[in-house]
Amino acid sequence: MDRTVLVCLVLVWAGVAEAQADPIVASRAEYRKAATAYQSHDYAAFLEHSKRAERLRPSHGGVMYALARAYALSGDDAMAIATLRRFASLGYFADIAADSDLAALPRAAGYARVRRELDANRAPVVRSKVAFTLPEKDLLTEGIAYDPSSHAFFIGSVHHRKIVRVDSAGRAADWIGQGRDGLWAPLGMKVDPARGVLWVASAAVPQMENFSPGDLGRSGLLRFELATGKLTGRFVIRDNSPHALGDLTIAGNGDVYASDSRAPIVWRLPSGADSLERFIDSPLLLSAQGLTFTPDERTLYLADYSRGILAIDMASKRVVLLPCRPSVLALGIDGLYFVRGRLVGVQNGVEPHRVIRLTLDARGDSLVGAEVLERMHPKYSEPTLGVVVGGDLFYIANSQWERFAETGEVTRPDQLRVPVVLRLRL
């Protein structure tokens, strides 16, 4: 979802002791100490704090890479190479030949091998085809939805605060005009075909036109009638805390569930209700993104950018973090989809960006395998959300978030490209 808020997410805890007990929070603190030690050229402290940070977040790319640099600067080439090999095994890439902190490593055993492994992670994997493009380069596209009755797609423009409809012939036209009906930036979107409506998660972010600083942190759900585009419901979170509903999913009974990347909450709007309610409050939610049901709707899987994949038992509301095999990286996932017993994720929070397929164990409570479906596509410029249509994933290839400043200005507009939606056979 919104990259502007990810860097400043704060988990609200009941007390300091709980915050210290959380491994992600504690790892971030150690990482900051490691960075301070590095800047002071205290490489012994840099190594010690990097080790502590890595023990708490063993699959985080930035933490792992810092540890490899710390080992190298401390003269332990073997451990630096071993750490880089584990870094590579999860699919990360870094140009180690250009890193002066690793200048001594080319003489170490295993260096050539780890360079090959890292380079392989950067090799493009291209399996999709362009489904369609949009003519306006400065849309800042995030969400996409599909209407099976009209075979039309809906694309949200964060920058212009509008929704574009692309018909079955590929013709694009504004469907909801800029800021109409109090629309802030449209983020996650879903069509409910049974009820003939489009649901939109909307949040006030600085990258949108006519942003008012007083609206920062405001968010809600909007419901539009598919046949007419008429607004039939606007459900705004009314408390004074900052919120950003970034994605949503719909149960068979019409209940809508939305993730909140700025608060540790999953919201529910029961079918026919007039206000959102807190469905889940959990300290495991640090940066909630995509969410998807199993076919029986007993489990709701949710991608947390910082922590991994969470499983929510719908009956008990119990939230658990799915353990991963050492070769599985589940961090940095934005869009998440349950397809034929496995999870498909758009992983834009790691480098290189990719689409992955995660295999669950027989009980669905751990991740035992991962497959890269697409990586380093030449159209990529921060891929975001998608929608599964039949056996294909249609997803936004180039949101271009990096071109939109928090001042609302577009940086280097000459480098913007037309928005692209890719079609990936699953």
C-alpha positions as CSV (number, residue, x, y, z in Angstrom):
1,M,0.0,0.0,0.0
2,D,1.1,3.6,0.7
3,R,4.9,3.7,0.9
4,T,4.7,7.1,2.5
5,V,3.5,5.7,5.8
6,L,5.5,2.5,5.9
7,V,8.7,4.2,7.1
8,C,6.9,5.8,10.0
9,L,4.6,3.0,11.2
10,V,4.5,2.8,15.0
11,L,2.9,-0.1,16.8
12,V,0.8,1.1,19.7
13,W,1.5,-1.0,22.8
14,A,0.0,-1.0,26.3
15,G,3.5,-0.4,27.8
16,V,7.2,-0.1,27.2
17,A,7.8,-3.7,28.3
18,E,5.6,-5.1,25.6
19,A,7.4,-2.9,23.0
20,Q,10.7,-4.2,24.1
21,A,9.5,-7.8,23.9
22,D,8.5,-7.5,20.2
23,P,11.3,-8.9,18.1
24,I,10.7,-6.5,15.2
25,V,10.7,-3.4,17.4
26,A,13.8,-4.6,19.3
27,S,15.6,-5.5,16.0
28,R,14.9,-2.0,14.7
29,A,16.4,-0.5,17.9
30,E,19.5,-2.7,17.5
31,Y,19.8,-1.8,13.8
32,R,19.8,1.9,14.7
33,K,22.5,1.3,17.2
34,A,24.5,-0.6,14.6
35,A,24.2,2.3,12.2
36,T,25.4,4.7,14.8
37,A,28.4,2.5,15.6
38,Y,29.2,2.2,11.9
39,Q,29.2,6.0,11.5
40,S,31.6,6.2,14.4
41,H,33.9,3.6,12.9
42,D,33.3,1.4,15.9
43,Y,33.3,-1.8,14.0
44,A,33.2,-4.1,17.1
45,A,30.0,-2.4,18.2
46,F,28.7,-2.4,14.7
47,L,29.1,-6.2,14.6
48,E,27.6,-6.8,18.0
49,H,24.5,-4.8,17.4
50,S,24.1,-6.3,13.9
51,K,24.3,-9.8,15.4
52,R,21.5,-8.9,17.8
53,A,19.4,-7.3,15.1
54,E,19.8,-10.4,12.9
55,R,18.9,-12.8,15.7
56,L,15.6,-11.0,16.1
57,R,14.9,-10.6,12.3
58,P,16.9,-13.4,10.6
59,S,15.2,-13.0,7.1
60,H,15.3,-9.2,6.8
61,G,17.5,-8.2,3.9
62,G,18.8,-4.9,5.3
63,V,19.7,-6.5,8.6
64,M,21.4,-9.5,7.0
65,Y,23.4,-7.3,4.6
66,A,24.5,-5.1,7.5
67,L,25.7,-8.1,9.4
68,A,27.7,-9.3,6.3
69,R,29.4,-5.9,6.1
70,A,30.1,-5.9,9.9
71,Y,31.8,-9.3,9.6
72,A,33.9,-8.1,6.6
73,L,35.0,-4.9,8.4
74,S,35.9,-7.0,11.5
75,G,38.1,-9.3,9.4
76,D,35.8,-12.4,9.5
77,D,35.6,-13.1,5.8
78,A,34.2,-16.6,6.2
79,M,31.2,-15.4,8.2
80,A,30.7,-12.5,5.8
81,I,30.5,-14.9,2.9
82,A,28.2,-17.3,4.8
83,T,25.8,-14.4,5.6
84,L,25.8,-13.2,2.0
85,R,25.0,-16.8,0.8
86,R,22.0,-16.9,3.1
87,F,21.0,-13.4,1.9
88,A,21.2,-14.7,-1.7
89,S,19.3,-17.9,-0.8
90,L,16.2,-15.8,0.0
91,G,16.3,-14.0,-3.3
92,Y,17.9,-10.7,-2.4
93,F,20.4,-8.9,-4.5
94,A,23.2,-6.5,-3.7
95,D,26.1,-5.3,-5.8
96,I,28.8,-6.5,-3.5
97,A,31.6,-5.7,-5.9
98,A,30.8,-2.0,-5.6
99,D,30.6,-2.0,-1.8
100,S,33.8,-0.7,-0.3
101,D,33.0,-2.3,3.0
102,L,33.4,-5.6,1.3
103,A,36.6,-4.7,-0.5
104,A,38.6,-7.6,1.1
105,L,36.1,-10.3,0.2
106,P,37.2,-11.1,-3.4
107,R,40.2,-12.9,-1.9
108,A,37.9,-15.1,0.3
109,A,36.9,-18.6,-0.5
110,G,33.3,-18.7,-1.9
111,Y,33.3,-15.1,-3.1
112,A,32.9,-15.9,-6.8
113,R,30.1,-18.4,-6.0
114,V,28.1,-15.9,-3.9
115,R,28.4,-13.3,-6.6
116,R,27.0,-15.7,-9.1
117,E,24.1,-16.5,-6.8
118,L,23.4,-12.8,-6.2
119,D,23.5,-12.0,-9.9
120,A,21.1,-14.9,-10.6
121,N,18.6,-13.2,-8.3
122,R,18.7,-10.1,-10.5
123,A,18.1,-12.1,-13.7
124,P,14.6,-11.2,-15.1
125,V,11.8,-13.8,-15.0
126,V,9.2,-12.7,-17.5
127,R,6.1,-14.8,-17.9
128,S,3.4,-12.2,-18.2
129,K,2.0,-10.2,-21.2
130,V,0.8,-6.6,-21.2
131,A,-3.0,-6.7,-20.7
132,F,-3.5,-3.0,-21.3
133,T,-2.0,0.4,-20.7
134,L,-3.5,3.7,-19.6
135,P,-2.8,7.0,-21.4
136,E,-2.2,9.3,-18.4
137,K,1.3,8.9,-17.1
138,D,0.8,10.7,-13.8
139,L,-2.0,8.6,-12.4
140,L,0.0,6.9,-9.6
141,T,-1.9,3.7,-9.9
142,E,-2.4,1.4,-6.9
143,G,-5.6,-0.6,-6.8
144,I,-7.3,-2.7,-9.5
145,A,-10.7,-4.5,-9.6
146,Y,-12.6,-6.5,-12.1
147,D,-16.3,-6.7,-12.9
148,P,-17.2,-10.2,-14.4
149,S,-20.5,-9.1,-15.7
150,S,-19.2,-6.3,-17.9
151,H,-15.6,-7.6,-18.2
152,A,-14.4,-4.2,-17.2
153,F,-11.5,-3.3,-15.0
154,F,-11.3,-0.4,-12.5
155,I,-8.0,1.3,-11.8
156,G,-7.5,3.8,-8.9
157,S,-5.4,6.9,-9.4
158,V,-3.9,8.0,-6.1
159,H,-2.5,11.3,-7.5
160,H,-5.7,12.4,-9.3
161,R,-8.1,10.9,-6.6
162,K,-10.2,9.2,-9.3
163,I,-11.2,5.8,-10.7
164,V,-10.7,4.9,-14.3
165,R,-12.8,2.2,-16.0
166,V,-11.3,0.1,-18.8
167,D,-14.0,-1.7,-20.8
168,S,-13.7,-5.0,-22.5
169,A,-12.3,-3.4,-25.6
170,G,-9.5,-1.8,-23.6
171,R,-10.9,1.7,-23.8
172,A,-10.2,3.8,-20.7
173,A,-12.4,6.6,-19.3
174,D,-12.9,8.3,-16.0
175,W,-15.6,6.6,-14.0
176,I,-15.4,8.5,-10.7
177,G,-14.0,12.0,-11.2
178,Q,-11.4,13.7,-9.1
179,G,-12.4,13.8,-5.4
180,R,-16.0,13.1,-6.2
181,D,-18.1,12.0,-3.2
182,G,-15.2,12.8,-0.9
183,L,-12.9,10.3,-2.5
184,W,-9.4,10.6,-1.1
185,A,-6.7,8.4,-2.7
186,P,-8.3,5.2,-3.9
187,L,-6.2,2.2,-2.8
188,G,-7.4,-1.4,-2.6
189,M,-10.6,-2.1,-4.5
190,K,-12.9,-5.1,-5.0
191,V,-16.1,-5.7,-7.0
192,D,-18.9,-7.5,-5.2
193,P,-20.7,-9.0,-8.3
194,A,-23.5,-10.5,-6.2
195,R,-24.5,-7.1,-5.0
196,G,-23.5,-5.1,-8.1
197,V,-21.1,-2.7,-6.2
198,L,-17.5,-1.7,-6.2
199,W,-15.8,-1.2,-2.8
200,V,-12.9,1.2,-2.5
201,A,-10.5,1.6,0.4
202,S,-9.6,5.3,0.5
203,A,-7.0,7.3,2.5
204,A,-5.8,10.9,2.6
205,V,-2.1,10.9,1.5
206,P,0.2,13.8,0.6
207,Q,0.8,12.5,-3.0
208,M,-2.8,13.2,-4.0
209,E,-3.9,16.5,-5.6
210,N,-5.6,19.0,-3.4
211,F,-4.3,17.3,-0.3
212,S,-5.2,19.0,3.0
213,P,-2.8,18.4,5.8
214,G,-5.7,18.3,8.2
215,D,-6.9,15.2,6.5
216,L,-3.7,13.2,7.0
217,G,-4.6,9.9,8.7
218,R,-8.2,9.9,7.7
219,S,-9.5,6.8,5.9
220,G,-12.6,4.8,5.1
221,L,-14.5,2.7,2.7
222,L,-16.7,3.9,-0.2
223,R,-19.3,1.8,-2.1
224,F,-20.3,2.6,-5.7
225,E,-23.1,1.1,-7.7
226,L,-21.5,-0.7,-10.7
227,A,-24.4,0.1,-13.1
228,T,-24.4,3.9,-12.5
229,G,-21.3,4.8,-10.6
230,K,-23.5,6.3,-7.9
231,L,-22.2,6.5,-4.4
232,T,-24.3,4.3,-2.1
233,G,-22.2,4.3,1.0
234,R,-19.3,6.2,2.7
235,F,-17.9,4.7,5.9
236,V,-15.2,6.8,7.5
237,I,-13.2,5.8,10.6
238,R,-14.3,8.4,13.2
239,D,-11.6,8.2,15.9
240,N,-8.7,10.6,16.2
241,S,-5.9,8.1,15.5
242,P,-4.2,7.9,12.1
243,H,-5.5,5.3,9.8
244,A,-4.9,4.1,6.2
245,L,-7.1,1.4,4.8
246,G,-5.0,0.0,2.1
247,D,-6.7,-3.2,0.9
248,L,-9.9,-5.1,1.4
249,T,-11.7,-8.4,0.7
250,I,-15.3,-9.4,0.7
251,A,-16.9,-12.5,2.4
252,G,-19.7,-14.4,0.7
253,N,-22.3,-12.8,3.0
254,G,-21.3,-9.3,1.9
255,D,-19.2,-8.4,4.9
256,V,-16.2,-6.3,4.0
257,Y,-12.8,-6.7,5.7
258,A,-10.1,-4.0,5.4
259,S,-6.5,-3.9,6.5
260,D,-5.1,-0.7,8.2
261,S,-1.4,0.0,7.6
262,R,-1.3,2.7,10.2
263,A,-3.0,1.0,13.1
264,P,-2.9,-2.7,14.3
265,I,-6.4,-3.3,13.3
266,V,-8.4,-5.3,10.8
267,W,-11.8,-3.6,10.2
268,R,-15.1,-5.1,9.3
269,L,-18.1,-3.6,7.8
270,P,-21.0,-6.1,8.2
271,S,-23.4,-6.3,5.3
272,G,-26.1,-3.7,5.8
273,A,-24.3,-1.9,8.7
274,D,-23.8,1.8,8.7
275,S,-20.3,1.9,10.4
276,L,-17.0,0.1,10.5
277,E,-16.2,-2.0,13.5
278,R,-12.9,-3.4,14.8
279,F,-12.7,-7.0,13.9
280,I,-9.2,-7.7,15.1
281,D,-6.8,-5.7,17.3
282,S,-3.4,-7.4,17.4
283,P,0.1,-6.4,18.2
284,L,1.2,-8.7,15.4
285,L,-0.1,-6.1,12.9
286,L,2.8,-3.8,12.2
287,S,2.1,-2.9,8.6
288,A,-1.0,-4.7,7.3
289,Q,-1.3,-5.0,3.5
290,G,-3.2,-7.5,1.3
291,L,-5.7,-10.0,2.7
292,T,-7.4,-13.0,1.3
293,F,-9.9,-15.7,2.3
294,T,-9.6,-19.4,2.0
295,P,-12.5,-20.8,-0.1
296,D,-14.3,-22.0,3.1
297,E,-13.8,-18.5,4.7
298,R,-12.6,-20.1,7.9
299,T,-9.2,-18.5,7.6
300,L,-8.2,-15.0,6.5
301,Y,-4.6,-14.7,5.4
302,L,-3.0,-11.2,5.7
303,A,0.3,-9.9,4.5
304,D,2.2,-7.8,7.0
305,Y,5.0,-5.9,5.3
306,S,7.3,-6.1,8.3
307,R,6.4,-9.5,9.8
308,G,5.3,-11.9,7.1
309,I,2.0,-13.8,6.5
310,L,-0.5,-13.9,9.3
311,A,-3.4,-16.3,9.6
312,I,-6.6,-15.2,11.3
313,D,-9.0,-17.8,12.5
314,M,-12.4,-16.3,11.7
315,A,-14.3,-18.2,14.4
316,S,-11.9,-17.5,17.3
317,K,-10.2,-14.3,15.9
318,R,-6.9,-15.8,16.9
319,V,-4.0,-14.3,14.9
320,V,-0.8,-16.2,14.3
321,L,2.4,-15.6,12.3
322,L,3.0,-18.4,9.9
323,P,6.5,-19.9,10.4
324,C,8.6,-20.2,7.2
325,R,11.2,-22.7,6.1
326,P,14.6,-21.1,5.9
327,S,14.4,-20.7,2.1
328,V,11.1,-18.9,2.2
329,L,10.9,-15.1,2.3
330,A,7.5,-13.7,3.1
331,L,8.3,-10.1,4.0
332,G,7.5,-7.1,1.9
333,I,4.3,-8.5,0.3
334,D,1.7,-6.0,-0.8
335,G,-1.1,-7.7,-2.7
336,L,-2.0,-11.2,-1.5
337,Y,-4.3,-13.8,-3.2
338,F,-5.4,-17.4,-2.4
339,V,-5.3,-19.4,-5.6
340,R,-5.8,-23.2,-5.8
341,G,-4.5,-23.8,-2.3
342,R,-1.5,-21.6,-2.4
343,L,-0.8,-17.9,-1.8
344,V,0.3,-15.5,-4.5
345,G,1.9,-12.3,-3.5
346,V,3.2,-9.1,-5.1
347,Q,6.5,-8.6,-3.2
348,N,7.5,-5.0,-3.7
349,G,9.1,-4.6,-0.3
350,V,12.3,-6.5,-1.2
351,E,14.8,-6.0,-4.0
352,P,14.4,-7.1,-6.7
353,H,10.6,-6.8,-6.9
354,R,8.8,-10.0,-7.8
355,V,5.6,-12.0,-7.8
356,I,5.9,-15.2,-5.7
357,R,3.8,-18.2,-5.0
358,L,3.9,-19.6,-1.5
359,T,3.1,-23.2,-0.6
360,L,1.3,-23.9,2.6
361,D,1.6,-27.1,4.5
362,A,-1.4,-29.5,4.6
363,R,-2.9,-27.7,7.6
364,G,-2.3,-24.2,6.2
365,D,-0.4,-23.0,9.2
366,S,3.2,-22.8,7.9
367,L,4.9,-21.8,4.7
368,V,7.0,-24.6,3.3
369,G,7.9,-23.4,-0.2
370,A,8.2,-20.4,-2.5
371,E,8.4,-20.0,-6.2
372,V,9.3,-16.9,-8.2
373,L,6.6,-16.4,-10.9
374,E,7.9,-13.1,-12.2
375,R,10.9,-10.9,-11.3
376,M,12.6,-7.7,-12.7
377,H,10.0,-7.3,-15.5
378,P,11.2,-4.5,-17.8
379,K,7.8,-2.7,-17.1
380,Y,8.3,-2.7,-13.4
381,S,8.4,0.5,-11.4
382,E,7.1,-0.7,-8.1
383,P,4.3,-3.2,-8.9
384,T,1.4,-3.0,-6.5
385,L,-2.0,-4.7,-6.3
386,G,-3.7,-7.2,-8.6
387,V,-6.9,-9.1,-9.2
388,V,-7.3,-12.8,-10.0
389,V,-9.5,-13.4,-13.1
390,G,-10.0,-17.0,-13.9
391,G,-6.5,-18.5,-13.8
392,D,-4.7,-15.2,-14.4
393,L,-3.3,-12.4,-12.1
394,F,-3.8,-9.0,-13.6
395,Y,-1.6,-6.6,-11.6
396,I,-0.2,-3.1,-11.8
397,A,3.4,-3.2,-13.0
398,N,4.5,0.4,-12.5
399,S,2.8,2.5,-9.8
400,Q,5.8,4.8,-9.9
401,W,5.4,5.9,-6.3
402,E,9.0,7.1,-6.2
403,R,8.1,9.9,-8.7
404,F,5.5,11.5,-6.4
405,A,6.8,13.6,-3.5
406,E,5.1,14.2,-0.2
407,T,4.6,17.8,-1.3
408,G,2.2,16.5,-3.9
409,E,4.6,17.4,-6.7
410,V,5.7,15.0,-9.4
411,T,9.5,14.7,-9.5
412,R,11.1,14.3,-12.9
413,P,7.7,14.1,-14.8
414,D,9.7,13.6,-18.0
415,Q,10.7,10.1,-16.7
416,L,7.1,9.0,-16.1
417,R,5.8,6.1,-18.2
418,V,2.3,5.1,-19.1
419,P,0.7,2.8,-16.5
420,V,0.8,-0.8,-17.4
421,V,-1.3,-3.8,-16.2
422,L,0.3,-7.2,-16.7
423,R,-1.5,-10.5,-17.2
424,L,0.3,-13.4,-15.5
425,R,-0.9,-16.9,-16.0
426,L,-1.1,-18.7,-12.7
